[in-house]
Amino acid sequence: MDKLDKIIFYSIEKAIKTYRQFAQKNIKNAGFNITIDQWLVLKTIQDNANMSQQQLALKVFKDFASITRIIELLVKNGYLIRDFHKEDRRRFELTLSQEGRNVIKLLEPIINNNRTAALTGLSQHDIELLNSILSKIISNVGQ
């Protein structure tokens, strides 16, 4: 069997973990007390109003228990408002608070700088090729 560092999926996972640690450190150093996952949930809610918690969990690649914990923390920290859904009392309606909208706006330059730093030295063609390859892998094994 190949050594781990020769396996493409190991390299993909390492790249993702390294980027997340880098990005989280920069967010923390900028004085924000929010995780990458929490930001991702806020941004997803901002971009997809009226999304159910199950849809949200799928969109951000989290299991239902994890998304519930993240939502609890976001509500507790004042970034998110959770009310019963108007038409279906078994569901919650999630909306960004003003503080949630503010933190997304304030984090935007940091997120953009993180992405720029991570992609330094890659051409637009490289990025498009990488996206194409990753999409093909997802298609090969996705459901």
C-alpha positions as CSV (number, residue, x, y, z in Angstrom):
1,M,0.0,0.0,0.0
2,D,1.1,3.6,-0.7
3,K,2.5,5.8,1.9
4,L,-0.1,8.3,3.3
5,D,1.6,11.3,1.8
6,K,1.3,9.8,-1.7
7,I,-2.4,9.3,-1.4
8,I,-4.4,12.1,-3.0
9,F,-7.2,12.0,-0.5
10,Y,-4.7,12.3,2.4
11,S,-3.3,15.4,0.7
12,I,-6.8,16.9,0.2
13,E,-7.7,16.3,3.8
14,K,-4.4,17.8,5.0
15,A,-4.9,20.9,2.8
16,I,-8.4,21.4,4.2
17,K,-7.3,20.9,7.8
18,T,-4.3,23.2,7.4
19,Y,-6.4,25.9,5.7
20,R,-9.1,25.7,8.5
21,Q,-6.4,26.1,11.2
22,F,-4.8,29.0,9.4
23,A,-8.2,30.7,8.8
24,Q,-9.4,30.1,12.4
25,K,-6.1,31.6,13.8
26,N,-6.6,34.7,11.7
27,I,-10.2,35.1,12.8
28,K,-9.2,34.7,16.5
29,N,-6.2,37.1,16.1
30,A,-8.6,39.7,14.6
31,G,-10.5,39.6,17.9
32,F,-13.5,37.5,16.9
33,N,-14.9,34.7,19.0
34,I,-16.5,32.7,16.3
35,T,-15.5,29.4,14.6
36,I,-15.2,28.7,10.9
37,D,-18.2,26.3,11.2
38,Q,-20.3,29.0,13.0
39,W,-19.4,31.6,10.3
40,L,-20.3,29.0,7.6
41,V,-23.7,28.5,9.1
42,L,-24.4,32.2,9.4
43,K,-23.3,32.8,5.8
44,T,-25.4,29.9,4.6
45,I,-28.4,31.2,6.4
46,Q,-27.8,34.7,5.0
47,D,-27.6,33.3,1.4
48,N,-30.5,30.8,1.8
49,A,-33.4,32.2,3.7
50,N,-36.0,29.8,5.0
51,M,-33.7,26.8,4.8
52,S,-34.6,24.0,7.3
53,Q,-32.0,22.7,9.8
54,Q,-31.7,19.5,7.9
55,Q,-31.1,21.3,4.6
56,L,-28.6,23.6,6.4
57,A,-26.8,20.5,7.9
58,L,-26.4,19.0,4.4
59,K,-25.2,22.3,2.9
60,V,-22.4,22.8,5.5
61,F,-21.5,19.0,5.6
62,K,-22.5,18.6,9.3
63,D,-24.6,15.9,11.0
64,F,-27.9,17.0,12.5
65,A,-26.5,16.9,16.1
66,S,-23.6,19.1,15.2
67,I,-25.7,21.7,13.4
68,T,-28.1,21.8,16.4
69,R,-25.1,22.5,18.7
70,I,-23.8,25.2,16.4
71,I,-27.2,26.8,16.2
72,E,-27.5,26.8,20.0
73,L,-24.2,28.6,20.3
74,L,-25.1,31.1,17.7
75,V,-28.4,31.9,19.4
76,K,-26.7,32.1,22.8
77,N,-24.0,34.5,21.4
78,G,-26.7,36.7,19.8
79,Y,-25.8,36.1,16.2
80,L,-28.9,34.1,15.3
81,I,-32.6,34.3,16.1
82,R,-34.6,31.1,16.4
83,D,-38.4,31.1,16.3
84,F,-41.0,28.5,15.6
85,H,-41.8,28.3,11.9
86,K,-45.1,30.1,11.2
87,E,-46.6,27.2,9.1
88,D,-44.9,24.2,10.7
89,R,-44.5,24.2,14.5
90,R,-42.2,21.2,14.3
91,R,-39.6,23.4,12.5
92,F,-37.6,26.4,13.5
93,E,-37.2,29.6,11.5
94,L,-33.6,30.8,11.7
95,T,-32.8,34.5,10.9
96,L,-29.7,36.5,11.4
97,S,-29.7,39.1,14.2
98,Q,-28.2,42.5,13.5
99,E,-25.1,41.3,15.4
100,G,-25.0,38.2,13.1
101,R,-25.2,40.4,10.0
102,N,-22.5,42.7,11.4
103,V,-20.1,39.8,12.2
104,I,-20.5,38.4,8.6
105,K,-19.7,41.9,7.2
106,L,-16.7,42.4,9.5
107,L,-15.3,39.0,8.8
108,E,-15.6,39.3,5.0
109,P,-12.2,40.9,4.5
110,I,-10.5,38.4,6.8
111,I,-12.1,35.5,5.0
112,N,-11.1,37.0,1.6
113,N,-7.6,37.5,2.8
114,N,-7.4,33.9,4.0
115,R,-8.6,32.6,0.7
116,T,-6.1,34.8,-1.2
117,A,-3.2,33.7,0.9
118,A,-4.2,30.0,0.5
119,L,-4.4,30.4,-3.3
120,T,-1.2,32.4,-3.8
121,G,0.8,31.1,-6.7
122,L,-2.2,29.4,-8.3
123,S,-3.4,30.7,-11.7
124,Q,-7.1,31.0,-12.5
125,H,-6.6,28.0,-14.8
126,D,-5.1,26.0,-11.8
127,I,-8.1,26.9,-9.7
128,E,-10.6,26.0,-12.5
129,L,-8.7,22.7,-13.1
130,L,-8.7,21.8,-9.4
131,N,-12.4,22.6,-9.1
132,S,-13.1,20.4,-12.2
133,I,-11.0,17.5,-10.7
134,L,-12.7,17.8,-7.3
135,S,-16.2,17.9,-9.0
136,K,-15.3,14.8,-10.9
137,I,-14.3,12.9,-7.7
138,I,-17.5,14.1,-6.0
139,S,-19.5,12.9,-9.0
140,N,-17.7,9.5,-9.0
141,V,-18.6,8.7,-5.4
142,G,-21.6,11.0,-4.7
143,Q,-25.2,9.8,-4.5
